[in-house]
Amino acid sequence: MSRARFPAGRRHRGVLLTALAAVVALLATACGGGPPPDPKATDLEGLYQEAKAEGEVIWFAPKPESQMRPAINAFQKKYPGIKVKYTNKKAPDLVTQLNVEEAANRVSFDVSNAGGLTVLPSLDTAAKVDWADYGVPSDQVFADNFVYVWAVPKVWAYNTDAVRKADVPTSWNDLLDSEWGGGKLTVESRGSFMTVWAQDHSLGTDAGLDYASRLAELSPHYTENTTQAHTNIVSGQTPVGTDLINLVLDDQAKGAPIAVAPVGPTNANKSYLFVPDGSPHPAAGRLLTAFLGSAEGQAALVDTYNSIIPTDTDCTDADTNKVIGALCAAGVQWYSETDVKQYEQFSAFFPKVEDALGTNVD
């Protein structure tokens, strides 16, 4: 199989920006009045009353609605009178839309997820919120205005029908074996699966770029995002590839022939929620975010494999948290982000990974 080249993240953002720029004038001249004022309530009950008056909350996140439905139902049961309007929007698309809408002073959504490369572009658009007022634990608040709600560990996965147990790769080096050449690996072209090389000092970014170059020599099958890579693995089109453990566990539960390969360490990729400045329903946005960060919200998320996990490898809750359990059962260590500087490092690292992979077509 030839080395297919897909547009990398930066090109996608440029194309989307051009397309969305056409609506800026319409957004800017849309029905009058500025955005609603920020909520006055400094407690959850008062916030609920303000949110109930707004009547709805618009939430964008890069997840299938089926995975979010239990949490949405739990929120609407706890806070009747507020309808959740959910849209599955991929991260690069979301950042582009956010930038355009902010420029037009007309934001169309109330809650957004941010993670990985979307963290830095989202920092300046997040409304300033004292999340402690709404019961959010301090260790879940990131960069003042973001709330940590779940992790999306990046893993290597394999098709259990296509790969014998004895042949499953067990290390990053195993993946460079010639037996995985010629398109037998499916790889997300933006290079986010390489995050851990910028986190773990025993690996390192220079070694990571060398690794990416050697991986490219195997002529892997590149996909624009990890969801597409996951689909290729499940179908057996490519027996091994980059994946997200949440997707693996979801399809595994449905009987799909897919499992986590014991390749580590890896990045656990924290995902945050934030309410953008100028959102149409600011009280409802804060209320939904606080709920999803609470113990009750987490209980509704955990069964769909979207939950908070420890920042670094810790198997204490392996029996009760399926994401932790799957990582620990496979013997995969993980690391998560802890400060903004790490995201700045990733922002500089990923374009170099794309160059090394040959997927940067800018």
RODO-2510 file (C-alpha; in nm, 4 decimals, decimal comma):
residues 362
     n   res          X          Y          Z
     1     m     0,0000     0,0000     0,0000
     2     s     0,1373     0,3392    -0,0958
     3     r     0,1918     0,6153     0,1531
     4     a    -0,1321     0,8102     0,1262
     5     r    -0,0916     1,1754     0,2144
     6     f    -0,3732     1,3493     0,3931
     7     p    -0,4055     1,7188     0,4690
     8     a    -0,2583     1,7859     0,8115
     9     g    -0,4293     1,9819     1,0866
    10     r    -0,3011     2,3258     0,9874
    11     r    -0,4252     2,2952     0,6289
    12     h    -0,7656     2,1844     0,7523
    13     r    -0,7889     2,4889     0,9729
    14     g    -0,7035     2,7149     0,6809
    15     v    -0,9674     2,5601     0,4555
    16     l    -1,2305     2,5761     0,7254
    17     l    -1,1407     2,9330     0,8117
    18     t    -1,1937     3,0356     0,4498
    19     a    -1,5304     2,8623     0,4399
    20     l    -1,6490     3,0005     0,7705
    21     a    -1,5250     3,3521     0,7058
    22     a    -1,8104     3,3904     0,4599
    23     v    -2,0583     3,3834     0,7459
    24     v    -1,8841     3,6444     0,9592
    25     a    -2,0865     3,9318     0,8152
    26     l    -2,4108     3,7450     0,8720
    27     l    -2,3148     3,6625     1,2289
    28     a    -2,2096     4,0178     1,2974
    29     t    -2,5371     4,1599     1,1672
    30     a    -2,7621     3,8894     1,3104
    31     c    -3,0631     3,9927     1,5176
    32     g    -2,9780     4,2814     1,7454
    33     g    -2,8473     4,3121     2,0936
    34     g    -2,5279     4,1968     2,2522
    35     p    -2,4659     3,8688     2,4351
    36     p    -2,6527     3,8004     2,7613
    37     p    -2,4833     3,9305     3,0773
    38     d    -2,2796     3,6934     3,2903
    39     p    -2,4761     3,5124     3,5635
    40     k    -2,5142     3,6895     3,8952
    41     a    -2,5595     3,3731     4,1020
    42     t    -2,2676     3,2517     4,3113
    43     d    -2,4305     2,9244     4,4141
    44     l    -2,5712     2,6276     4,2226
    45     e    -2,9365     2,6831     4,3130
    46     g    -2,9253     3,0449     4,2031
    47     l    -2,7384     2,9428     3,8891
    48     y    -3,0072     2,6845     3,8140
    49     q    -3,2803     2,9459     3,8332
    50     e    -3,0923     3,1687     3,5881
    51     a    -3,0201     2,8720     3,3601
    52     k    -3,3841     2,7622     3,3730
    53     a    -3,4877     3,1056     3,2529
    54     e    -3,2488     3,0605     2,9562
    55     g    -3,4117     2,7240     2,8816
    56     e    -3,1333     2,5473     2,6926
    57     v    -2,7603     2,4884     2,6695
    58     i    -2,5632     2,4272     2,3475
    59     w    -2,2696     2,1898     2,3885
    60     f    -2,0034     2,1075     2,1275
    61     a    -1,7632     1,8158     2,1815
    62     p    -1,5709     1,5695     1,9598
    63     k    -1,7663     1,2642     2,0771
    64     p    -2,0574     1,0629     1,9377
    65     e    -2,3798     1,1733     2,1045
    66     s    -2,4427     0,8138     2,2155
    67     q    -2,1424     0,8393     2,4486
    68     m    -2,2705     1,1641     2,5998
    69     r    -2,6376     1,0649     2,6198
    70     p    -2,6252     0,9141     2,9745
    71     a    -2,4706     1,2348     3,1096
    72     i    -2,7157     1,4523     2,9139
    73     n    -3,0109     1,2548     3,0506
    74     a    -2,8756     1,2766     3,4058
    75     f    -2,8323     1,6548     3,3752
    76     q    -3,1818     1,7090     3,2353
    77     k    -3,3312     1,4919     3,5107
    78     k    -3,1496     1,6862     3,7839
    79     y    -3,2230     2,0235     3,6239
    80     p    -3,5641     2,0037     3,4525
    81     g    -3,6500     2,2868     3,2213
    82     i    -3,3088     2,3028     3,0558
    83     k    -3,2685     2,1249     2,7228
    84     v    -2,9221     2,0129     2,6141
    85     k    -2,8531     2,0612     2,2433
    86     y    -2,5446     1,8524     2,1643
    87     t    -2,3270     1,8580     1,8516
    88     n    -2,0438     1,6168     1,7755
    89     k    -1,7864     1,8565     1,6344
    90     k    -1,4241     1,7612     1,5670
    91     a    -1,1670     1,9668     1,7518
    92     p    -1,0025     2,1532     1,4559
    93     d    -1,3465     2,2476     1,3206
    94     l    -1,4482     2,3753     1,6614
    95     v    -1,1453     2,5999     1,7048
    96     t    -1,1954     2,7511     1,3604
    97     q    -1,5620     2,8170     1,4286
    98     l    -1,4820     2,9652     1,7690
    99     n    -1,2267     3,2057     1,6214
   100     v    -1,4658     3,3222     1,3515
   101     e    -1,7562     3,3675     1,5913
   102     e    -1,5456     3,5527     1,8456
   103     a    -1,4280     3,7890     1,5711
   104     a    -1,7892     3,8502     1,4722
   105     n    -1,8920     3,8963     1,8370
   106     r    -2,1609     3,6336     1,7884
   107     v    -2,0947     3,3041     1,9679
   108     s    -2,3425     3,0255     1,8914
   109     f    -2,2641     2,7742     2,1681
   110     d    -2,2358     2,7662     2,5466
   111     v    -1,9970     2,4838     2,6334
   112     s    -1,6984     2,3474     2,4448
   113     n    -1,4439     2,0746     2,5016
   114     a    -1,0735     2,1537     2,4693
   115     g    -0,7839     1,9087     2,4665
   116     g    -0,4489     1,8569     2,2986
   117     l    -0,3912     2,1099     2,0212
   118     t    -0,7207     2,2888     2,0906
   119     v    -0,6201     2,4032     2,4411
   120     l    -0,4007     2,6995     2,3425
   121     p    -0,6475     2,8466     2,0879
   122     s    -0,9257     2,8195     2,3475
   123     l    -0,7498     2,9884     2,6395
   124     d    -0,8276     3,3460     2,5381
   125     t    -1,1891     3,2707     2,4484
   126     a    -1,2876     3,1133     2,7811
   127     a    -1,5035     3,3233     3,0101
   128     k    -1,3600     3,3981     3,3532
   129     v    -1,5435     3,1783     3,6036
   130     d    -1,4828     3,1125     3,9724
   131     w    -1,5624     2,7435     3,9524
   132     a    -1,5252     2,7010     4,3289
   133     d    -1,8550     2,8915     4,3645
   134     y    -2,0257     2,6047     4,1859
   135     g    -1,8584     2,3229     4,3769
   136     v    -1,5908     2,2240     4,1258
   137     p    -1,2881     2,0756     4,3108
   138     s    -0,9752     2,2866     4,2757
   139     d    -0,7724     1,9951     4,1374
   140     q    -1,0120     1,9804     3,8384
   141     v    -0,9652     2,3472     3,7476
   142     f    -0,6991     2,4099     3,4838
   143     a    -0,5643     2,7497     3,3737
   144     d    -0,8291     2,9139     3,5962
   145     n    -1,1237     2,8798     3,3586
   146     f    -1,1146     2,5199     3,2303
   147     v    -1,2708     2,2199     3,4101
   148     y    -1,1142     1,8737     3,3707
   149     v    -1,3968     1,6272     3,2940
   150     w    -1,2398     1,3237     3,1281
   151     a    -0,9219     1,1800     2,9780
   152     v    -0,8776     1,0357     2,6296
   153     p    -0,5762     0,8003     2,6528
   154     k    -0,4058     0,7425     2,3198
   155     v    -0,3205     0,3772     2,2586
   156     w    -0,2075     0,1365     1,9917
   157     a    -0,4803    -0,1171     1,9171
   158     y    -0,5041    -0,4325     1,7082
   159     n    -0,7663    -0,6443     1,5367
   160     t    -0,7887    -0,9704     1,7307
   161     d    -0,9046    -1,1624     1,4227
   162     a    -0,6147    -1,0391     1,2100
   163     v    -0,3259    -1,0558     1,4584
   164     r    -0,2240    -1,3627     1,6542
   165     k    -0,1680    -1,3062     2,0249
   166     a     0,1977    -1,4044     1,9880
   167     d     0,2472    -1,1411     1,7156
   168     v     0,0938    -0,8443     1,8951
   169     p     0,3509    -0,5612     1,9276
   170     t     0,4467    -0,5005     2,2888
   171     s     0,6670    -0,1919     2,2553
   172     w     0,7215     0,1157     2,0381
   173     n     1,0244    -0,0585     1,8861
   174     d     0,8160    -0,3635     1,7912
   175     l     0,6049    -0,1385     1,5690
   176     l     0,9120    -0,0615     1,3555
   177     d     0,9511    -0,4259     1,2585
   178     s     0,9317    -0,4827     0,8839
   179     e     0,6365    -0,7179     0,9308
   180     w     0,4205    -0,4084     0,9846
   181     g     0,5327    -0,2445     0,6618
   182     g     0,3342    -0,1846     0,3461
   183     g     0,0244    -0,0318     0,5018
   184     k    -0,0328    -0,2810     0,7844
   185     l    -0,0252     0,0071     1,0331
   186     t    -0,2900     0,2795     1,0325
   187     v    -0,1583     0,6058     1,1743
   188     e    -0,3289     0,9356     1,2574
   189     s    -0,1513     1,1883     1,0357
   190     r    -0,1488     1,4813     1,2786
   191     g     0,0979     1,2966     1,4991
   192     s    -0,0836     1,3430     1,8302
   193     f    -0,0146     0,9779     1,9135
   194     m     0,3488     1,0899     1,9589
   195     t     0,2598     1,3247     2,2483
   196     v     0,4268     1,1103     2,5117
   197     w     0,7650     1,1592     2,3422
   198     a     0,7398     1,5254     2,4406
   199     q     0,6308     1,4364     2,7952
   200     d     0,8591     1,1534     2,9005
   201     h     1,2183     1,2725     2,9364
   202     s     1,3417     0,9148     2,8953
   203     l     1,2046     0,9346     2,5398
   204     g     1,2488     1,2966     2,4256
   205     t     1,1450     1,5027     2,1248
   206     d     1,4624     1,4451     1,9214
   207     a     1,4279     1,0702     1,9600
   208     g     1,0583     1,1080     1,8783
   209     l     1,1296     1,2772     1,5467
   210     d     1,3792     1,0060     1,4595
   211     y     1,1162     0,7466     1,5492
   212     a     0,8538     0,9168     1,3314
   213     s     1,0953     0,9150     1,0359
   214     r     1,1603     0,5435     1,0787
   215     l     0,7879     0,4778     1,1120
   216     a     0,7275     0,6644     0,7848
   217     e     0,9708     0,4275     0,6087
   218     l     0,7182     0,1471     0,6716
   219     s     0,4658     0,3279     0,4476
   220     p     0,1795     0,3256     0,6987
   221     h    -0,1776     0,4048     0,6014
   222     y    -0,2397     0,7625     0,7176
   223     t    -0,5788     0,8884     0,8310
   224     e    -0,6916     1,2435     0,8993
   225     n    -0,7975     1,1629     1,2548
   226     t    -0,7889     0,8858     1,5115
   227     t    -1,1549     0,7944     1,4656
   228     q    -1,0820     0,6948     1,1056
   229     a    -0,7805     0,4933     1,2194
   230     h    -1,0027     0,3144     1,4710
   231     t    -1,2537     0,2266     1,1987
   232     n    -0,9765     0,0746     0,9871
   233     i    -0,8636    -0,1455     1,2757
   234     v    -1,2145    -0,2676     1,3607
   235     s    -1,2835    -0,3534     0,9959
   236     g    -0,9510    -0,5344     0,9607
   237     q    -0,8406    -0,3088     0,6754
   238     t    -0,5267    -0,2434     0,8788
   239     p    -0,4530    -0,4880     1,1632
   240     v    -0,2715    -0,2452     1,3982
   241     g    -0,2910     0,1272     1,4490
   242     t    -0,3214     0,4384     1,6604
   243     d    -0,6434     0,4639     1,8568
   244     l    -0,8231     0,6060     2,1599
   245     i    -0,8965     0,3695     2,4433
   246     n    -1,2500     0,5068     2,4764
   247     l    -1,3295     0,4005     2,1193
   248     v    -1,1645     0,0617     2,1699
   249     l    -1,3649    -0,0166     2,4836
   250     d    -1,6919     0,1062     2,3341
   251     d    -1,6642    -0,1208     2,0293
   252     q    -1,5163    -0,4052     2,2332
   253     a    -1,8312    -0,4023     2,4472
   254     k    -2,0345    -0,4440     2,1274
   255     g    -1,8342    -0,7543     2,0319
   256     a    -1,5912    -0,5962     1,7847
   257     p    -1,2568    -0,7807     1,7350
   258     i    -1,0347    -0,5091     1,8831
   259     a    -0,8051    -0,4840     2,1841
   260     v    -0,5423    -0,2563     2,3369
   261     a    -0,1848    -0,3465     2,2444
   262     p     0,0616    -0,3373     2,5382
   263     v     0,2632    -0,0533     2,3832
   264     g     0,3671     0,2200     2,6215
   265     p     0,4154     0,4623     2,7713
   266     t     0,1377     0,6784     2,6321
   267     n    -0,0375     1,0106     2,6757
   268     a    -0,3673     1,0252     2,8665
   269     n    -0,4738     1,3548     2,7001
   270     k    -0,6917     1,5464     2,9448
   271     s    -1,0107     1,6997     2,8086
   272     y    -1,1570     2,0152     2,9593
   273     l    -1,4823     2,2072     2,9377
   274     f    -1,5060     2,5835     2,9150
   275     v    -1,7769     2,8442     2,8623
   276     p    -1,6817     3,0948     2,5897
   277     d    -1,7164     3,4679     2,6381
   278     g    -2,0408     3,5894     2,4860
   279     s    -2,2193     3,2541     2,4932
   280     p    -2,5969     3,2769     2,4366
   281     h    -2,6829     3,0869     2,7567
   282     p    -2,4007     3,1617     3,0018
   283     a    -2,5766     3,0401     3,3170
   284     a    -2,6770     2,7095     3,1566
   285     g    -2,3234     2,6673     3,0222
   286     r    -2,1771     2,7078     3,3700
   287     l    -2,4366     2,4765     3,5200
   288     l    -2,3705     2,1954     3,2701
   289     t    -1,9942     2,2290     3,3132
   290     a    -2,0176     2,2183     3,6918
   291     f    -2,2472     1,9150     3,6718
   292     l    -2,0140     1,7172     3,4435
   293     g    -1,7241     1,7947     3,6766
   294     s    -1,9187     1,6757     3,9830
   295     a    -1,9294     1,3242     4,1285
   296     e    -2,2827     1,2835     3,9932
   297     g    -2,1804     1,3875     3,6444
   298     q    -1,8747     1,1643     3,6523
   299     a    -2,0921     0,8680     3,7539
   300     a    -2,3007     0,9271     3,4410
   301     l    -1,9904     0,9476     3,2196
   302     v    -1,7830     0,6588     3,3507
   303     d    -1,9866     0,3777     3,1927
   304     t    -1,9257     0,5256     2,8473
   305     y    -1,5501     0,5310     2,9151
   306     n    -1,5288     0,9084     2,9577
   307     s    -1,4077     0,9980     3,3044
   308     i    -1,1332     1,1576     3,5061
   309     i    -0,8295     0,9368     3,5628
   310     p    -0,5119     1,0039     3,7638
   311     t    -0,2637     1,2419     3,6037
   312     d     0,0023     0,9697     3,5857
   313     t    -0,0012     0,5895     3,6075
   314     d    -0,2034     0,4756     3,9090
   315     c    -0,3955     0,1461     3,9061
   316     t    -0,5713     0,1934     4,2418
   317     d    -0,9156     0,2251     4,0803
   318     a    -0,8603    -0,0371     3,8091
   319     d    -1,1526    -0,2458     3,9359
   320     t    -1,4054     0,0378     3,9244
   321     n    -1,2907     0,2502     3,6297
   322     k    -1,2858     0,0637     3,2982
   323     v    -1,0406     0,3010     3,1308
   324     i    -0,7882     0,2631     3,4126
   325     g    -0,8571    -0,1098     3,4224
   326     a    -0,7879    -0,1552     3,0508
   327     l    -0,4632     0,0454     3,0622
   328     c    -0,3399    -0,1433     3,3676
   329     a    -0,4441    -0,4841     3,2296
   330     a    -0,2384    -0,4130     2,9171
   331     g     0,0542    -0,2909     3,1269
   332     v     0,0488     0,0538     2,9627
   333     q     0,1915     0,3440     3,1627
   334     w     0,0469     0,6890     3,1008
   335     y     0,1272     1,0558     3,1551
   336     s    -0,1043     1,3570     3,1457
   337     e    -0,0580     1,7286     3,0998
   338     t    -0,0077     1,9467     3,4066
   339     d     0,0444     2,3043     3,2828
   340     v     0,0083     2,5363     2,9846
   341     k     0,3796     2,5180     2,9045
   342     q     0,3375     2,1537     2,8062
   343     y     0,0712     2,2468     2,5528
   344     e     0,3063     2,5099     2,4136
   345     q     0,5698     2,2389     2,3767
   346     f     0,3219     2,0130     2,1960
   347     s     0,2290     2,2964     1,9614
   348     a     0,5921     2,3228     1,8527
   349     f     0,6475     1,9455     1,8426
   350     f     0,3525     1,8234     1,6348
   351     p     0,4339     2,0143     1,3127
   352     k     0,7825     1,8608     1,3253
   353     v     0,6255     1,5160     1,3686
   354     e     0,4115     1,5797     1,0624
   355     d     0,7235     1,6716     0,8677
   356     a     0,8945     1,3524     0,9831
   357     l     0,5902     1,1429     0,8899
   358     g     0,5568     1,3154     0,5548
   359     t     0,1979     1,4201     0,6265
   360     n     0,2540     1,7956     0,6371
   361     v     0,1447     1,9085     0,2920
   362     d     0,1365     2,2832     0,3643
***
